[in-house]
Amino acid sequence: MSSVMDEQSMKAIKGTTPGGVLKDVRTMKKAAGKGPAVVTVPPEQKRPIPGDQLITPEERQRLELRLHRLLVWVGIMTPFEFDLEGRKVPLHEIVWDLLGKDCLTEEEKEYVRKLIRKLSAHERADEEILHNSQLTRAEAKAIFREAAGLLRAIMSLKSLVGEKEYCNVRSTASRRRVEDARYWLNFLKQIT
């Protein structure tokens, strides 16, 4: 595994089961369902602050539609750190480290698939929170950004698993190019 995938990150990913992911999602939903704390504001301070206003149904729908666009993740950063089962995982570094590899081992591919499942569950939970909870504009925007960043990480990881399946073909082609170059260099030496 990569140097970025420390033991703690591997444990967070390795122990992933569909039941565990559902448990995490339910916990997130319960936490989000509690909603923002009710604070009484004196009448003289009732001037609305733009980030503190609850989003309207139209704004909610617009954010949901933007999340379901084909290229929603373009221009969005992968989260640098992400909380998986109470552990901070350096998601950005993991994704970039794996993208830089020529080939993935079967063990790494399995870790990537588990990570994709976990991130997908968190992204779906973010969508549920965005759809069902009463949120301020700032909260809704933060949840939207997190969901879009997770979608970017998921798309990158999915491309890794599908793309890196052909490692043997690539290495064989590279090896053949080197052999051909050596053959022609030897041929040129013999002629001259």
Phi, psi and omega per residue, in radians:
M1 nan 2.911 -3.104
S2 -1.318 2.858 3.114
S3 -1.190 -0.400 3.138
V4 -1.255 -0.581 -3.131
M5 -1.381 1.425 3.110
D6 -1.280 3.042 -3.075
E7 -1.019 -0.718 -3.119
Q8 -1.120 -0.748 3.125
S9 -1.138 -0.715 -3.136
M10 -1.123 -0.676 3.114
K11 -1.119 -0.698 -3.131
A12 -1.116 -0.611 -3.120
I13 -1.507 -0.754 -3.021
K14 -1.087 -0.683 -3.088
G15 -1.390 0.226 -3.069
T16 -1.289 2.222 2.995
T17 -2.270 2.735 3.113
P18 -0.994 -0.654 3.111
G19 -1.135 -0.672 3.121
G20 -1.155 -0.681 3.117
V21 -1.124 -0.772 3.114
L22 -1.089 -0.663 3.112
K23 -1.091 -0.775 3.110
D24 -1.057 -0.740 -3.122
V25 -1.136 -0.758 3.116
R26 -1.075 -0.711 3.115
T27 -1.083 -0.752 3.124
M28 -1.118 -0.701 3.138
K29 -1.111 -0.745 3.131
K30 -1.075 -0.756 -3.137
A31 -1.124 -0.678 -3.134
A32 -1.305 -0.533 -3.109
G33 -1.181 -0.378 3.126
K34 -1.170 -0.468 3.053
G35 1.245 3.099 -3.128
P36 -1.236 2.620 3.130
A37 -1.176 2.518 3.136
V38 -1.483 2.152 -3.135
V39 -2.113 2.280 3.101
T40 -1.497 2.290 -3.104
V41 -1.971 2.281 3.087
P42 -1.038 2.589 -3.083
P43 -0.975 -0.583 -3.107
E44 -1.238 -0.263 -3.134
Q45 -1.877 0.399 -3.081
K46 -1.383 0.170 3.098
R47 -1.198 2.133 -3.061
P48 -1.226 2.407 3.042
I49 -1.695 2.285 -3.009
P50 -0.903 -0.707 -3.119
G51 -1.362 -0.271 -3.084
D52 -1.652 -0.103 3.126
Q53 -1.350 2.502 3.072
L54 -1.221 2.568 -3.138
I55 -1.304 2.585 3.121
T56 -1.445 2.840 3.086
P57 -1.013 -0.590 3.116
E58 -1.174 -0.737 3.103
E59 -1.129 -0.706 3.102
R60 -1.052 -0.805 -3.132
Q61 -1.123 -0.703 3.128
R62 -1.088 -0.765 3.106
L63 -1.118 -0.719 3.125
E64 -1.115 -0.724 3.114
L65 -1.154 -0.691 3.092
R66 -1.089 -0.624 3.124
L67 -1.154 -0.480 -3.092
H68 -1.698 0.156 3.051
R69 -1.173 2.760 -3.096
L70 -1.096 -0.791 -3.059
L71 -2.016 0.800 -3.089
V72 -1.084 -0.533 -3.028
W73 -1.428 -0.131 3.138
V74 -1.169 2.224 3.130
G75 1.500 -0.038 3.128
I76 -1.757 2.409 3.127
M77 -1.426 2.516 2.961
T78 -1.181 2.362 3.132
P79 -0.988 2.359 -3.130
F80 -1.145 -0.779 3.084
E81 -2.250 2.575 3.108
F82 -2.432 2.494 -3.084
D83 -1.570 1.943 3.067
L84 -2.031 2.026 3.136
E85 0.922 0.721 3.084
G86 1.412 0.061 3.130
R87 -1.981 2.407 3.086
K88 -1.423 2.127 3.131
V89 -1.954 2.236 3.124
P90 -1.293 1.347 -2.992
L91 -1.055 -0.790 -3.110
H92 -1.026 -0.816 -3.132
E93 -1.150 -0.698 3.135
I94 -1.077 -0.838 -3.115
V95 -1.074 -0.824 -3.101
W96 -1.197 -0.618 3.096
D97 -1.132 -0.753 3.135
L98 -1.216 -0.611 3.100
L99 -1.124 -0.524 -3.121
G100 -1.356 -0.226 -3.120
K101 -1.389 2.546 3.072
D102 -1.305 -0.792 -3.092
C103 -2.354 2.605 3.075
L104 -1.916 2.459 3.048
T105 -1.301 2.903 3.115
E106 -1.075 -0.650 3.118
E107 -1.099 -0.772 3.120
E108 -1.126 -0.685 3.104
K109 -1.083 -0.693 3.127
E110 -1.166 -0.707 3.072
Y111 -1.062 -0.730 -3.136
V112 -1.108 -0.763 3.128
R113 -1.081 -0.721 3.115
K114 -1.146 -0.723 3.124
L115 -1.112 -0.690 3.100
I116 -1.062 -0.771 3.132
R117 -1.070 -0.777 -3.138
K118 -1.111 -0.815 -3.116
L119 -1.142 -0.653 3.101
S120 -1.101 -0.713 3.117
A121 -1.113 -0.728 3.114
H122 -1.161 -0.664 3.133
E123 -1.146 -0.740 3.099
R124 -1.111 -0.660 3.093
A125 -1.124 -0.697 3.075
D126 -1.073 -0.708 3.101
E127 -1.100 -0.731 3.117
E128 -1.087 -0.769 3.130
I129 -1.084 -0.783 3.134
L130 -1.096 -0.623 -3.093
H131 -1.371 -0.678 -2.946
N132 -1.849 -0.399 -3.016
S133 -1.618 2.678 3.011
Q134 -1.454 2.026 -3.056
L135 -2.188 2.625 2.981
T136 -1.378 2.943 3.141
R137 -1.074 -0.721 -3.135
A138 -1.128 -0.758 3.121
E139 -1.116 -0.756 -3.126
A140 -1.111 -0.715 -3.140
K141 -1.153 -0.699 3.122
A142 -1.138 -0.728 3.118
I143 -1.168 -0.689 3.088
F144 -1.060 -0.816 3.140
R145 -1.081 -0.724 3.125
E146 -1.105 -0.786 3.140
A147 -1.103 -0.743 3.130
A148 -1.154 -0.686 3.077
G149 -1.118 -0.682 3.084
L150 -1.152 -0.678 3.087
L151 -1.086 -0.665 3.103
R152 -1.121 -0.786 3.120
A153 -1.096 -0.725 -3.141
I154 -1.098 -0.782 -3.142
M155 -1.103 -0.716 3.113
S156 -1.114 -0.778 -3.124
L157 -1.178 -0.671 3.109
K158 -1.125 -0.673 3.117
S159 -1.165 -0.559 3.096
L160 -1.104 -0.835 -3.065
V161 -1.172 -0.745 -3.138
G162 -1.274 -0.681 -3.052
E163 -1.311 -0.677 -3.033
K164 -1.395 0.054 3.098
E165 -1.174 -0.422 -3.034
Y166 -1.704 0.505 -3.098
C167 -1.079 -0.735 -3.112
N168 -1.094 -0.690 3.122
V169 -1.129 -0.769 3.130
R170 -1.103 -0.817 -3.100
S171 -1.142 -0.637 3.100
T172 -1.141 -0.760 3.127
A173 -1.120 -0.725 3.116
S174 -1.122 -0.751 3.135
R175 -1.097 -0.707 3.129
R176 -1.149 -0.655 3.093
R177 -1.090 -0.754 3.122
V178 -1.111 -0.758 3.122
E179 -1.096 -0.722 3.107
D180 -1.099 -0.740 3.125
A181 -1.093 -0.763 3.107
R182 -1.095 -0.732 3.133
Y183 -1.024 -0.830 -3.109
W184 -1.198 -0.624 3.076
L185 -1.122 -0.749 3.083
N186 -1.106 -0.702 3.126
F187 -1.079 -0.774 3.123
L188 -1.138 -0.633 3.113
K189 -1.151 -0.681 3.141
Q190 -1.173 -0.628 -3.120
I191 -1.253 -0.679 -3.073
T192 -1.558 nan nan
